[in-house]
Amino acid sequence: MFDHVLVGADERAGSRDAVALARKLVSADGTLTLAHIYRGEPHVWRGSSPPYEAAEHELARELLEKVAHDAGIDAELRSHGATSVG
């Protein structure tokens, strides 16, 4: 068992499997964190803007809340905009 487990989450079926495995790996008093990386642009001039970034962040939060609800878990939720998941 682990004290902290971080798992990437999205709309795909593999995400549900990953969350199910994470539930088994986290200790009873441990912390489970769901994370989602959304497409973010590093330069405003490339098409991104603060309102766009805020909207993407909100969509990611809603997605993570749905994943947690569907899995019946209480988890920390984290999202971040980046040009790649890596």
BASE-661476 format. One line per 10 residues: number of its first residue (from 1); for each residue x, y, z of N, C-alpha, C. Coordinates in steps of 0.05 Angstrom, whole numbers. Layout:
NUM	X:Y:Z:X:Y:Z:X:Y:Z; ... .
# end
This chain:
1	17:-24:0:0:0:0:18:25:0; 7:46:-13:22:71:-15:7:94:-2; 22:113:9:9:136:22:-2:156:3; 10:158:-21:0:177:-41:2:164:-68; -21:164:-82:-22:153:-109:-33:174:-127; -19:179:-149:-26:199:-169:-33:183:-195; -57:189:-206:-65:175:-230:-77:195:-250; -68:191:-275:-79:208:-297:-107:199:-304; -125:218:-309:-153:212:-315:-163:228:-339; -179:214:-355:-193:227:-377:-219:212:-383 .
11	-231:215:-407:-256:203:-413:-254:174:-423; -231:165:-428:-227:138:-440:-230:115:-420; -236:92:-430:-240:68:-413:-215:61:-397; -192:65:-409:-167:59:-395:-164:76:-369; -176:99:-369:-175:116:-346:-190:103:-322; -213:91:-328:-228:78:-307:-212:55:-295; -198:40:-313:-181:19:-303:-158:29:-285; -146:51:-294:-124:63:-278:-134:72:-251; -158:84:-250:-169:94:-224:-175:70:-207; -186:48:-218:-192:24:-202:-166:13:-190 .
21	-145:12:-206:-119:2:-195:-109:20:-173; -111:46:-178:-101:66:-158:-116:62:-131; -142:57:-133:-158:52:-108:-147:29:-92; -137:8:-106:-126:-15:-93:-98:-10:-81; -84:9:-94:-56:14:-85:-54:34:-62; -74:51:-59:-72:72:-38:-80:60:-11; -65:67:10:-71:58:36:-97:70:47; -109:59:67:-134:68:78:-133:97:86; -111:106:97:-108:134:105:-91:150:85; -87:139:61:-71:152:41:-87:172:25 .
31	-73:185:6:-85:206:-11:-84:196:-40; -107:198:-53:-109:191:-81:-113:217:-96; -97:222:-116:-99:247:-132:-104:239:-161; -125:252:-172:-132:249:-200:-120:273:-215; -107:268:-237:-94:290:-252:-102:289:-281; -105:312:-293:-111:314:-322:-94:336:-334; -81:330:-356:-65:350:-371:-82:358:-396; -87:384:-398:-101:394:-422:-82:410:-439; -89:413:-464:-72:428:-483:-70:457:-474; -46:465:-468:-41:493:-460:-19:504:-479 .
41	-21:529:-485:-1:542:-502:17:559:-485; 44:556:-489:62:572:-472:63:601:-479; 54:609:-503:56:637:-511:28:647:-519; 20:669:-508:-6:680:-513:-10:685:-543; 11:694:-556:9:700:-585:4:676:-602; 6:652:-591:1:628:-607:-29:619:-606; -46:636:-596:-74:630:-596:-87:625:-568; -71:626:-548:-82:622:-521:-87:649:-509; -104:650:-489:-109:675:-474:-118:667:-446; -117:686:-427:-126:680:-400:-154:669:-399 .
51	-174:680:-414:-201:667:-413:-201:639:-424; -186:634:-445:-184:607:-456:-173:588:-435; -151:596:-423:-138:579:-403:-157:573:-380; -171:593:-371:-190:590:-349:-213:570:-357; -222:572:-381:-243:555:-391:-233:526:-393; -209:522:-403:-198:495:-405:-193:483:-377; -184:500:-358:-180:491:-331:-206:482:-318; -227:497:-323:-254:490:-312:-264:464:-325; -261:461:-351:-269:436:-364:-254:412:-352; -228:415:-347:-212:394:-336:-222:387:-308 .
61	-229:408:-292:-239:403:-265:-265:388:-265; -283:396:-284:-309:382:-286:-304:353:-294; -286:348:-312:-280:320:-320:-270:304:-296; -251:315:-281:-241:301:-258:-262:296:-236; -280:316:-232:-302:312:-213:-320:289:-222; -325:287:-248:-342:265:-259:-328:238:-255; -302:237:-261:-287:212:-258:-288:203:-229; -283:222:-210:-284:215:-182:-312:206:-173; -332:220:-182:-360:213:-176:-367:185:-187; -361:180:-212:-367:155:-224:-352:131:-210 .
71	-328:137:-200:-313:116:-187:-320:114:-157; -336:133:-147:-344:132:-119:-321:137:-100; -303:155:-108:-280:161:-91:-279:190:-83; -264:195:-62:-258:222:-53:-228:226:-60; -222:243:-79:-195:247:-88:-188:276:-90; -162:282:-88:-153:309:-95:-153:311:-125; -159:334:-136:-161:339:-164:-140:359:-173; -125:352:-194:-105:370:-204:-106:370:-234; -104:394:-246:-102:396:-275:-81:417:-282; -71:414:-307:-50:433:-315:-49:434:-345 .
81	-45:458:-356:-43:461:-385:-13:458:-393; -9:442:-414:18:438:-424:17:430:-453; 39:434:-467:40:426:-495:43:396:-499; 50:382:-478:51:352:-480:47:341:-452; 37:317:-451:32:304:-425:58:298:-410; 78:291:-426:105:285:-414:116:308:-400 .
# end
